[in-house]
Amino acid sequence: MLFRPELHGTRGAVASTHWLASAAGMRMYDKGGNAFDAAVAAAFVIQVVEPHLNGPGGDVPILAHRAGSGAVDVVCGQGPMPRAATVEAFQDRGLSTVPGSGLLPAVVPGAFGAWLRLLKEFGTLRLEDVLEPAIGYAERGYPLLPKAAAMIDALAEVFRDHWQESGRTYLRGGVAPKAGERVTNPALAATYKRLLAEAKAAGADRERQIDAAVKAFYEGFVAEAVDRYLATAEEIDSTGRRHGGLLTGADMAAWRPGLEQPLTLEHRGLTVHKAGPWSQGPVFLQQLSLLQGFDLAGMGPGSEEYVHTVVEAAKLAFADREAWYGDPAHADVPVKELLDPAYAAARRALVGAEASEVLRPGAPGGREPLLPPLWDASTAPAEPEWLAELEQGIPAIVKLTAAKGDTCCVTATDADGNMVVATPSGGWLKSSPVVPGLGFPLGTRGQMATLTPGHPNTLAPGKRPRTTLSPSLVLRYGQPYLAFGTPGGDQQDQWTLQFFLNHAEHGMSPQAAIEARTFHTEHVPTSFTPREYRPRSVVMERGFSPETVEGLRRRGHEVRLVEDYSLSKVCATGLTSDGMVLGAASPRGGQAYAVAG
């Protein structure tokens, strides 16, 4: 029995990690918009109502299929490191790693530019149409989510005493608001309204208006505010010390989001599309390629053999991520070799009957792998408690979460066959102080770059740090089929893979595939500081059978059981065989919702 129905409609569907965002997206269909318009509107609302997980200063990869094209485009909303960001710049500050919070890890904000490029080239509505719901919630208020309230409360002391613009933005009379309380962000509303005013000042043409808003963000008043603040500010960060930032207005002016070709893999007549190795995306394809040599359907979902096999394949694929992934515009990433069936076959032979306890990257093309340090030693004291939270670069309150890392998801599909999915993240309220006058903080994606010389993900000026963000879009014989994603940091491509296998291998409907019990391994170091890892770990929801759990433990897995229905928040939209749109969303957490009409 399902917790939620799978929704079907005849016009369009939206699924996202917040019900208000999904509703805002559906309003765009009422205005005559398409799936891309719906996704953009939902994304701007999510920047307002999920400030603990993302914001305008963050980043986003977007996968888009235009109806009738038979192809998928990747809109890269991952901004690069500043021009002053060199390994020496961090070492001169006595740092061996990039901090997980504060001003130093800030990169060029990529989300705003990426969403507007999607709107301009794929959408049909005007900027004012898609911004209107977000402005309304920022100005008139929205109910604060429990996790957002918990995060603000945990950081209230640092907001009062150090990040004072954050205090003015998130605290009420110096006190954290309660879960469910109606909160506003008038400064963010003013930023959106000014961007819209500058767009309208460019004339009546829709595309010129969008271009003007992009220019106002990256060259105008937004960039000027960022430049002015970072030119003099020194703020406390995860090191327990004050540091200034490296990002400048010139860095922002020099960047615009790019369109790229995706990486793909065929599976049972389905073509899975992912972003490149500047994202985590290829690890989904590597896992799937490894698992194509096993009879997964015969094992049965949730069985001991199935969980063991999927976990061991994940260990191998993620080990390659650690050794080989990085920005292909700045590093020689052996993507072709990593996705070669012969390479997968050789790696598949490493999957044995027992749990592996070592990190085993491969040698694609005969190259020797290089791993960054497996543990970043903490430089922050355990007290005060808020500093211990800042030390952890994840967008969650560490003591309250079973899954390290979180983000957002937006996906939309319309009856014409337009389909889009994205995982917006970065610029969350725990990451960095709010920029005065803008109502939002900068992102800290720079923490995911290493200072290890010679690695594909070594920090460098103008280089994108390798991100965990990883939406998926699937075509069937060139036609739109399914678009999906989930919050979850490093777990994204484990949880979404299980969703995909539940559907493609085990015949579950998308909603049933979402609601099936979930697991993941933490065998590979996290991408967030301080890069913790737990060899042989398997984290499982309590709904798995005792026989499965005990069998895995006999194989050497360190099984940790967590609250049932607490892992993953997959959101999905798609088209059925008879041309209906579908929407599905996870009941976990009680805030992700799909809407179809």
C-alpha positions as CSV (number, residue, x, y, z in Angstrom):
1,M,0.0,0.0,0.0
2,L,1.3,3.4,-1.0
3,F,1.5,6.4,1.3
4,R,0.7,8.7,-1.6
5,P,-0.9,8.1,-5.0
6,E,1.0,8.4,-8.3
7,L,-0.6,11.5,-10.0
8,H,-1.6,11.5,-13.6
9,G,-2.8,14.5,-15.7
10,T,-3.3,15.8,-19.2
11,R,-1.5,19.2,-19.1
12,G,1.6,19.1,-16.9
13,A,3.2,17.8,-13.7
14,V,5.6,19.3,-11.2
15,A,7.3,17.5,-8.3
16,S,9.6,19.3,-5.8
17,T,10.9,19.1,-2.3
18,H,8.4,21.7,-1.1
19,W,4.6,21.9,-1.7
20,L,4.6,25.6,-2.2
21,A,7.1,25.3,-5.0
22,S,5.2,22.6,-6.7
23,A,2.0,24.6,-6.5
24,A,3.9,27.7,-7.9
25,G,5.1,25.6,-10.8
26,M,1.6,24.5,-11.6
27,R,0.4,28.1,-11.7
28,M,2.7,28.6,-14.7
29,Y,0.7,26.0,-16.7
30,D,-2.4,28.1,-15.9
31,K,-0.6,31.1,-17.5
32,G,0.1,29.1,-20.7
33,G,3.6,28.2,-19.8
34,N,5.5,25.0,-20.4
35,A,7.5,22.6,-18.1
36,F,10.6,24.9,-18.2
37,D,8.6,27.9,-17.0
38,A,7.1,25.7,-14.3
39,A,10.5,24.5,-13.1
40,V,11.9,28.0,-13.0
41,A,9.0,29.4,-10.9
42,A,9.2,26.4,-8.5
43,A,13.0,26.9,-8.2
44,F,12.7,30.6,-7.2
45,V,10.1,29.7,-4.6
46,I,12.4,27.0,-3.2
47,Q,15.1,29.7,-2.8
48,V,12.7,31.4,-0.4
49,V,11.0,28.6,1.5
50,E,14.0,26.2,1.8
51,P,16.7,28.8,2.9
52,H,18.5,26.1,5.0
53,L,19.2,24.1,1.8
54,N,19.7,26.6,-1.0
55,G,19.5,30.2,-2.2
56,P,20.2,32.6,-5.0
57,G,23.9,32.4,-4.1
58,G,24.0,28.7,-4.7
59,D,24.4,26.4,-7.7
60,V,22.4,24.0,-9.8
61,P,22.8,21.4,-12.6
62,I,19.8,21.3,-14.9
63,L,18.9,18.6,-17.4
64,A,16.4,19.7,-20.1
65,H,14.7,17.8,-22.9
66,R,12.9,20.0,-25.5
67,A,9.8,18.2,-27.0
68,G,10.6,16.6,-30.3
69,S,14.3,17.1,-30.1
70,G,15.3,13.6,-29.1
71,A,18.1,15.1,-27.1
72,V,19.0,16.4,-23.7
73,D,20.9,19.6,-22.8
74,V,22.8,20.2,-19.5
75,V,22.6,23.8,-18.2
76,C,25.7,24.1,-16.0
77,G,24.8,26.3,-13.0
78,Q,28.0,25.4,-11.1
79,G,30.0,28.6,-10.7
80,P,33.8,28.5,-10.7
81,M,36.4,29.4,-8.1
82,P,37.5,33.0,-7.9
83,R,40.6,34.1,-9.9
84,A,42.4,34.6,-6.6
85,A,41.7,31.0,-5.4
86,T,45.0,29.2,-5.6
87,V,46.4,26.4,-3.5
88,E,49.0,28.9,-2.3
89,A,46.4,31.4,-1.2
90,F,45.0,28.8,1.2
91,Q,48.4,27.5,2.3
92,D,49.5,31.0,3.1
93,R,46.6,31.2,5.5
94,G,47.8,28.1,7.3
95,L,45.1,25.9,5.8
96,S,45.5,22.4,4.5
97,T,41.9,22.2,3.3
98,V,39.2,24.6,2.1
99,P,37.0,25.5,5.0
100,G,33.4,24.2,4.9
101,S,31.8,27.6,5.8
102,G,32.5,31.3,5.8
103,L,33.8,33.5,3.0
104,L,36.8,31.6,1.7
105,P,35.0,28.7,0.0
106,A,32.6,31.0,-2.0
107,V,32.4,30.4,-5.7
108,V,30.6,32.5,-8.4
109,P,26.8,32.0,-7.7
110,G,25.6,29.9,-10.6
111,A,21.9,29.2,-9.8
112,F,20.4,32.5,-10.9
113,G,22.2,32.6,-14.3
114,A,21.3,28.9,-15.0
115,W,17.6,29.3,-14.3
116,L,17.4,32.4,-16.4
117,R,19.2,30.7,-19.3
118,L,16.7,27.9,-19.1
119,L,13.9,30.4,-19.1
120,K,15.2,32.4,-22.0
121,E,16.1,29.5,-24.3
122,F,13.5,26.8,-23.3
123,G,10.7,28.7,-21.6
124,T,7.9,30.9,-22.9
125,L,6.8,33.2,-20.0
126,R,8.2,36.5,-18.9
127,L,10.5,36.9,-15.9
128,E,7.8,38.7,-14.0
129,D,5.5,35.6,-14.4
130,V,8.0,33.2,-12.9
131,L,9.3,35.5,-10.2
132,E,5.9,36.6,-8.9
133,P,5.3,33.6,-6.5
134,A,8.8,33.9,-5.0
135,I,8.4,37.6,-4.4
136,G,5.0,37.0,-2.8
137,Y,6.4,34.4,-0.3
138,A,9.5,36.4,0.5
139,E,7.3,39.6,1.1
140,R,4.2,38.2,2.7
141,G,5.6,35.1,4.4
142,Y,5.6,31.3,4.4
143,P,5.6,28.7,7.2
144,L,9.1,27.8,8.4
145,L,10.0,24.2,8.0
146,P,11.0,22.3,11.2
147,K,14.6,21.6,9.9
148,A,15.0,25.2,9.0
149,A,13.9,26.3,12.4
150,A,16.2,23.8,14.1
151,M,19.2,25.1,12.0
152,I,18.5,28.7,12.8
153,D,18.1,27.9,16.5
154,A,21.5,26.0,16.5
155,L,23.2,28.9,14.9
156,A,21.4,31.7,16.7
157,E,24.5,32.6,18.8
158,V,26.8,33.0,15.8
159,F,24.0,35.0,14.0
160,R,23.7,37.4,17.0
161,D,27.4,37.7,17.8
162,H,29.3,37.3,14.5
163,W,27.2,36.9,11.3
164,Q,25.0,39.8,12.2
165,E,23.4,40.3,8.8
166,S,22.3,36.7,9.1
167,G,20.8,37.6,12.4
168,R,18.8,40.4,10.9
169,T,17.6,38.1,8.2
170,Y,16.7,34.9,10.1
171,L,16.2,35.9,13.8
172,R,13.2,37.7,15.2
173,G,14.2,40.1,18.0
174,G,17.4,38.1,18.4
175,V,15.5,34.8,18.8
176,A,15.1,31.9,16.4
177,P,11.6,31.6,15.0
178,K,9.6,28.4,15.7
179,A,8.7,25.6,13.3
180,G,5.6,26.6,11.4
181,E,5.9,30.3,12.2
182,R,5.2,32.7,9.4
183,V,8.5,34.3,8.4
184,T,9.4,36.8,5.7
185,N,12.6,37.9,3.9
186,P,12.0,41.5,2.8
187,A,15.6,42.0,1.7
188,L,15.4,39.1,-0.6
189,A,12.0,40.3,-1.9
190,A,13.6,43.6,-2.6
191,T,16.5,42.0,-4.5
192,Y,14.0,40.0,-6.7
193,K,11.9,43.2,-7.3
194,R,14.9,45.2,-8.3
195,L,16.1,42.5,-10.7
196,L,12.7,42.6,-12.2
197,A,12.6,46.4,-12.4
198,E,15.9,46.4,-14.2
199,A,14.6,43.8,-16.6
200,K,11.5,45.8,-17.4
201,A,13.6,48.9,-17.9
202,A,15.3,47.1,-20.9
203,G,12.1,47.3,-22.9
204,A,9.2,45.1,-23.8
205,D,11.1,42.3,-25.4
206,R,11.0,39.1,-23.3
207,E,14.6,37.9,-24.0
208,R,16.1,41.4,-23.6
209,Q,14.4,41.6,-20.2
210,I,15.9,38.3,-19.1
211,D,19.4,39.4,-20.4
212,A,19.0,42.6,-18.4
213,A,18.2,40.7,-15.2
214,V,21.3,38.5,-15.7
215,K,23.4,41.6,-16.2
216,A,22.0,43.2,-13.1
217,F,22.9,40.1,-11.1
218,Y,26.4,39.4,-12.5
219,E,27.6,42.9,-13.4
220,G,25.1,45.3,-11.7
221,F,23.9,45.9,-8.1
222,V,24.1,42.2,-6.9
223,A,27.8,41.8,-8.0
224,E,28.5,45.3,-6.6
225,A,27.1,44.3,-3.2
226,V,29.1,41.1,-3.1
227,D,32.3,42.9,-4.2
228,R,31.8,45.7,-1.6
229,Y,31.2,43.2,1.2
230,L,34.0,40.8,0.4
231,A,36.5,43.6,-0.2
232,T,36.7,44.3,3.6
233,A,34.8,41.7,5.5
234,E,36.5,39.1,7.7
235,E,34.1,36.6,9.2
236,I,34.5,33.7,11.5
237,D,34.3,30.3,9.8
238,S,34.7,26.6,10.5
239,T,38.4,27.1,11.4
240,G,37.3,29.1,14.5
241,R,39.2,32.1,13.0
242,R,38.2,35.1,10.9
243,H,39.0,35.1,7.2
244,G,38.1,37.4,4.3
245,G,36.9,36.1,1.0
246,L,38.4,35.8,-2.5
247,L,35.3,36.3,-4.7
248,T,35.0,39.6,-6.5
249,G,32.5,41.4,-8.7
250,A,35.0,40.9,-11.6
251,D,34.7,37.1,-11.1
252,M,31.0,37.3,-11.3
253,A,31.1,39.5,-14.4
254,A,33.3,37.1,-16.2
255,W,31.0,34.1,-15.9
256,R,27.8,32.9,-17.6
257,P,26.2,29.5,-17.5
258,G,27.1,27.1,-20.3
259,L,25.1,24.5,-22.2
260,E,26.8,21.1,-22.4
261,Q,26.1,17.6,-23.8
262,P,25.2,15.0,-21.2
263,L,26.9,11.6,-20.6
264,T,24.6,8.6,-21.3
265,L,24.2,4.9,-20.7
266,E,21.7,2.5,-22.3
267,H,19.7,0.2,-20.0
268,R,16.9,-2.0,-21.1
269,G,15.8,0.4,-23.9
270,L,16.2,3.4,-21.6
271,T,18.8,6.1,-22.2
272,V,19.9,7.6,-18.9
273,H,21.4,11.1,-19.1
274,K,23.7,12.7,-16.5
275,A,25.8,15.8,-16.2
276,G,29.6,15.5,-16.6
277,P,32.4,14.8,-14.2
278,W,32.3,18.3,-12.7
279,S,29.2,16.8,-11.0
280,Q,28.7,13.5,-9.3
281,G,26.5,12.4,-12.3
282,P,28.8,9.8,-14.0
283,V,28.9,7.7,-10.8
284,F,25.3,6.8,-11.4
285,L,26.2,5.5,-14.9
286,Q,29.3,3.6,-13.5
287,Q,27.2,1.9,-10.9
288,L,24.5,1.0,-13.5
289,S,27.2,-0.3,-15.9
290,L,28.7,-2.5,-13.1
291,L,25.3,-3.9,-12.1
292,Q,24.3,-4.8,-15.7
293,G,26.4,-8.0,-15.2
294,F,24.2,-9.2,-12.3
295,D,20.7,-10.8,-12.3
296,L,19.2,-8.0,-10.1
297,A,15.7,-9.0,-10.9
298,G,16.3,-12.5,-9.9
299,M,17.8,-11.4,-6.5
300,G,14.6,-9.5,-5.6
301,P,14.5,-6.0,-4.1
302,G,15.6,-5.8,-0.5
303,S,17.2,-9.2,-0.4
304,E,20.6,-9.7,1.3
305,E,22.3,-10.6,-2.0
306,Y,20.7,-7.5,-3.7
307,V,21.8,-5.0,-1.1
308,H,25.3,-6.5,-0.9
309,T,25.8,-6.4,-4.7
310,V,24.5,-2.8,-5.0
311,V,26.6,-1.6,-2.1
312,E,29.8,-3.2,-3.4
313,A,29.2,-1.7,-6.9
314,A,28.7,1.7,-5.2
315,K,32.0,1.4,-3.4
316,L,33.9,0.8,-6.7
317,A,32.1,3.6,-8.6
318,F,32.5,6.2,-5.8
319,A,36.1,5.3,-5.4
320,D,36.6,6.3,-9.0
321,R,34.8,9.5,-8.3
322,E,37.3,10.2,-5.5
323,A,40.3,9.6,-7.8
324,W,39.2,10.8,-11.2
325,Y,36.3,13.3,-11.2
326,G,36.9,17.1,-11.7
327,D,36.2,19.9,-14.1
328,P,37.0,18.5,-17.6
329,A,37.7,22.1,-18.8
330,H,40.7,22.2,-16.5
331,A,41.7,18.5,-16.0
332,D,42.1,15.4,-18.1
333,V,39.3,13.3,-16.8
334,P,39.2,9.8,-18.4
335,V,35.4,9.7,-18.8
336,K,35.4,7.6,-21.9
337,E,37.5,4.9,-20.2
338,L,35.5,5.1,-17.0
339,L,32.3,4.3,-18.9
340,D,33.8,1.7,-21.2
341,P,32.0,-1.7,-20.9
342,A,35.4,-3.5,-20.7
343,Y,36.5,-1.3,-17.8
344,A,33.2,-2.1,-16.0
345,A,33.6,-5.8,-16.6
346,A,37.1,-5.7,-15.1
347,R,35.9,-3.8,-12.1
348,R,32.8,-6.1,-11.7
349,A,35.2,-9.0,-11.0
350,L,36.2,-7.2,-7.8
351,V,32.7,-7.7,-6.3
352,G,33.1,-10.7,-4.0
353,A,30.9,-12.4,-1.5
354,E,32.3,-10.4,1.5
355,A,32.2,-6.7,2.2
356,S,35.3,-4.9,1.0
357,E,37.0,-2.8,3.6
358,V,39.3,-0.8,1.3
359,L,38.9,2.1,-1.1
360,R,39.7,0.7,-4.5
361,P,39.8,3.2,-7.4
362,G,40.6,1.8,-10.8
363,A,43.3,2.6,-13.3
364,P,41.3,3.6,-16.5
365,G,43.6,3.5,-19.5
366,G,46.4,2.3,-17.3
367,R,46.6,5.5,-15.4
368,E,47.6,5.4,-11.7
369,P,44.8,6.8,-9.4
370,L,45.5,9.6,-7.0
371,L,43.4,9.9,-3.8
372,P,43.1,13.1,-1.7
373,P,43.7,12.6,2.0
374,L,41.0,10.3,3.4
375,W,40.3,12.4,6.5
376,D,40.5,16.2,6.9
377,A,41.6,16.8,10.5
378,S,39.3,19.3,12.3
379,T,40.8,22.7,13.0
380,A,37.7,23.9,15.0
381,P,37.2,23.3,18.7
382,A,34.2,21.3,19.8
383,E,32.9,24.3,21.7
384,P,30.9,26.4,21.3
385,E,28.3,24.1,19.8
386,W,27.6,26.4,16.8
387,L,31.3,26.2,15.8
388,A,31.1,22.4,15.8
389,E,28.2,22.8,13.4
390,L,30.1,25.2,11.1
391,E,32.9,22.7,11.0
392,Q,30.6,20.3,9.2
393,G,30.1,21.6,5.7
394,I,26.8,19.8,5.1
395,P,23.5,21.8,4.9
396,A,22.0,20.1,8.0
397,I,22.2,20.1,11.8
398,V,24.6,17.2,12.3
399,K,23.1,15.9,15.5
400,L,19.6,15.7,14.0
401,T,20.2,13.9,10.7
402,A,20.8,10.3,9.7
403,A,21.9,11.2,6.2
404,K,24.8,13.6,5.8
405,G,24.0,16.2,3.2
406,D,20.8,17.6,1.8
407,T,19.6,19.8,-1.0
408,C,16.5,20.4,-3.1
409,C,14.9,19.0,-6.2
410,V,12.6,20.4,-8.9
411,T,11.2,18.5,-11.9
412,A,8.5,19.2,-14.4
413,T,7.0,17.5,-17.5
414,D,4.3,18.8,-19.8
415,A,1.9,17.0,-22.2
416,D,3.9,18.3,-25.2
417,G,6.9,16.3,-24.1
418,N,9.0,19.0,-22.5
419,M,10.9,17.6,-19.5
420,V,13.3,19.1,-17.0
421,V,14.9,18.2,-13.7
422,A,17.4,20.0,-11.4
423,T,18.9,19.7,-7.9
424,P,19.3,23.3,-6.7
425,S,21.7,23.7,-3.7
426,G,24.3,25.9,-2.1
427,G,24.0,29.3,-0.6
428,W,22.2,27.8,2.4
429,L,21.9,29.9,5.6
430,K,24.5,27.8,7.4
431,S,27.1,28.2,4.7
432,S,28.1,31.8,4.9
433,P,27.0,35.2,6.3
434,V,24.1,37.0,4.5
435,V,25.5,39.6,2.1
436,P,24.3,43.0,3.4
437,G,21.4,44.4,1.4
438,L,20.7,41.2,-0.7
439,G,18.9,38.9,1.8
440,F,21.0,35.8,0.9
441,P,24.4,34.2,1.7
442,L,27.0,33.0,-0.8
443,G,27.7,29.3,-1.4
444,T,30.5,27.2,-0.1
445,R,31.0,24.7,-3.0
446,G,34.7,25.5,-2.9
447,Q,35.0,23.1,0.1
448,M,34.7,20.2,-2.3
449,A,37.9,21.0,-4.1
450,T,41.1,19.5,-2.8
451,L,44.5,21.2,-2.2
452,T,46.3,18.0,-3.3
453,P,48.6,18.8,-6.2
454,G,47.9,17.0,-9.5
455,H,44.4,15.7,-8.7
456,P,41.6,16.4,-11.3
457,N,39.7,18.2,-8.5
458,T,42.6,20.3,-7.3
459,L,41.5,23.9,-6.6
460,A,42.5,26.4,-9.3
461,P,41.3,29.9,-10.5
462,G,38.2,29.7,-12.7
463,K,37.8,26.0,-12.1
464,R,34.5,24.4,-11.1
465,P,34.8,22.3,-7.8
466,R,33.4,18.9,-8.3
467,T,29.9,18.9,-6.9
468,T,27.6,16.2,-5.5
469,L,24.5,17.6,-7.3
470,S,23.1,15.0,-9.7
471,P,19.7,15.0,-11.4
472,S,18.8,12.3,-13.9
473,L,16.7,12.4,-17.1
474,V,15.7,9.3,-19.0
475,L,14.5,8.9,-22.6
476,R,12.9,5.8,-24.1
477,Y,13.8,5.4,-27.8
478,G,14.4,9.1,-28.0
479,Q,11.1,10.1,-26.3
480,P,10.7,11.6,-22.9
481,Y,10.1,9.1,-20.2
482,L,11.2,10.0,-16.6
483,A,13.0,12.8,-14.9
484,F,14.1,12.5,-11.2
485,G,16.4,13.6,-8.4
486,T,16.7,13.7,-4.7
487,P,18.3,15.7,-1.9
488,G,21.1,13.8,-0.1
489,G,24.6,15.1,-0.8
490,D,26.9,12.1,-1.5
491,Q,23.9,9.7,-1.2
492,Q,22.0,11.2,-4.2
493,D,23.3,8.7,-6.8
494,Q,22.8,5.8,-4.4
495,W,19.2,6.7,-3.6
496,T,18.2,7.6,-7.2
497,L,19.9,4.5,-8.5
498,Q,17.7,2.4,-6.2
499,F,14.6,4.2,-7.4
500,F,15.6,3.6,-11.0
501,L,16.4,-0.1,-10.4
502,N,13.1,-0.6,-8.5
503,H,11.3,0.7,-11.6
504,A,13.4,-0.7,-14.4
505,E,14.5,-4.0,-12.9
506,H,11.7,-4.8,-10.5
507,G,8.7,-3.4,-12.3
508,M,7.5,-1.0,-9.6
509,S,5.5,2.1,-10.6
510,P,7.4,5.3,-10.0
511,Q,5.6,6.1,-6.8
512,A,6.1,2.6,-5.5
513,A,9.8,2.7,-6.5
514,I,10.1,6.0,-4.5
515,E,8.5,4.5,-1.4
516,A,10.5,1.3,-1.3
517,R,12.9,0.9,1.6
518,T,16.2,2.6,1.0
519,F,19.9,2.1,2.0
520,H,23.3,3.5,1.3
521,T,27.0,3.1,2.2
522,E,29.3,5.7,3.8
523,H,32.4,3.7,2.8
524,V,33.7,6.5,0.6
525,P,34.7,9.9,2.1
526,T,32.0,12.6,2.0
527,S,32.5,15.5,-0.3
528,F,31.8,17.9,2.5
529,T,34.3,18.9,5.2
530,P,35.6,17.2,7.2
531,R,35.3,14.3,4.7
532,E,34.3,11.6,7.1
533,Y,34.1,8.0,6.0
534,R,33.1,4.7,7.5
535,P,34.6,1.6,5.7
536,R,32.2,-1.3,5.3
537,S,29.2,0.8,6.5
538,V,25.7,0.2,5.3
539,V,22.9,2.5,6.5
540,M,19.5,1.0,6.2
541,E,15.9,2.0,7.0
542,R,14.4,-0.3,9.7
543,G,11.8,-1.7,7.4
544,F,14.3,-4.3,5.9
545,S,13.8,-7.8,7.1
546,P,16.0,-9.1,10.1
547,E,17.2,-11.9,7.8
548,T,18.6,-9.4,5.3
549,V,20.3,-7.3,8.0
550,E,21.9,-10.3,9.8
551,G,23.0,-11.7,6.4
552,L,24.8,-8.5,5.6
553,R,26.5,-8.4,8.9
554,R,27.7,-12.0,8.4
555,R,29.3,-10.8,5.1
556,G,31.2,-8.2,7.1
557,H,29.1,-5.1,6.5
558,E,28.8,-2.6,9.4
559,V,25.0,-2.2,9.4
560,R,23.5,0.9,11.1
561,L,19.7,1.0,11.2
562,V,18.0,4.3,11.1
563,E,14.4,5.4,11.4
564,D,12.1,3.9,8.9
565,Y,11.3,6.1,5.9
566,S,14.1,8.6,6.7
567,L,16.4,8.2,3.8
568,S,15.9,9.9,0.4
569,K,13.3,12.3,-1.0
570,V,13.1,11.3,-4.6
571,C,10.9,13.5,-6.8
572,A,9.9,12.4,-10.3
573,T,7.8,13.5,-13.3
574,G,7.4,11.8,-16.6
575,L,5.1,10.6,-19.4
576,T,3.1,7.4,-19.5
577,S,2.7,5.2,-22.5
578,D,-0.6,6.7,-23.4
579,G,0.7,10.3,-23.2
580,M,-0.5,11.2,-19.7
581,V,1.9,13.3,-17.5
582,L,2.8,11.7,-14.2
583,G,4.1,13.1,-10.9
584,A,5.5,11.3,-7.9
585,A,7.2,12.4,-4.7
586,S,8.6,10.9,-1.6
587,P,6.5,11.0,1.6
588,R,9.7,11.0,3.7
589,G,9.9,14.3,5.6
590,G,6.4,15.3,4.8
591,Q,7.3,18.3,2.5
592,A,8.0,17.0,-1.0
593,Y,4.9,16.9,-3.2
594,A,3.9,16.2,-6.7
595,V,1.1,18.0,-8.5
596,A,-0.5,17.1,-11.9
597,G,-3.2,18.7,-13.8
